Amino acid sequence: MSQFGNNKYENLKERALTYLGGKKCRRCGNDSLHLSAYDFHHHKGGKEANLSKMFTGGHRWLEIEKELNKCAILCSNCHREVHTYKEKIS
């Protein structure tokens, strides 16, 4: 089953997006995309865990928050461009 057919995954992703300020790309400002089009870009500290795997792996919310605190919300297009061009996100 796709991760987006899973209500638990969707609920946790929505909660995580809300925790970081809502569905809005920090780079381009797009806020009208489907939930699946937003990524968590690690830009502070080291990436210790994959958030998608944390959402499906039964991690406690406090563990998820710890990883979210290192992230910015980017749309999937901007996320790929940031990695391609090695841009910094503040």
PyMOL commands that set and color helices and strands:
alter all, ss='L'
color gray80, all
select helices_A, chain A and resi 3-5+7-19+35-37+51-56+61-68+76-85
alter helices_A, ss='H'
color red, helices_A
select strands_A, chain A and resi 38-42+71-75
alter strands_A, ss='S'
color yellow, strands_A
deselect
rebuild
show_as cartoon
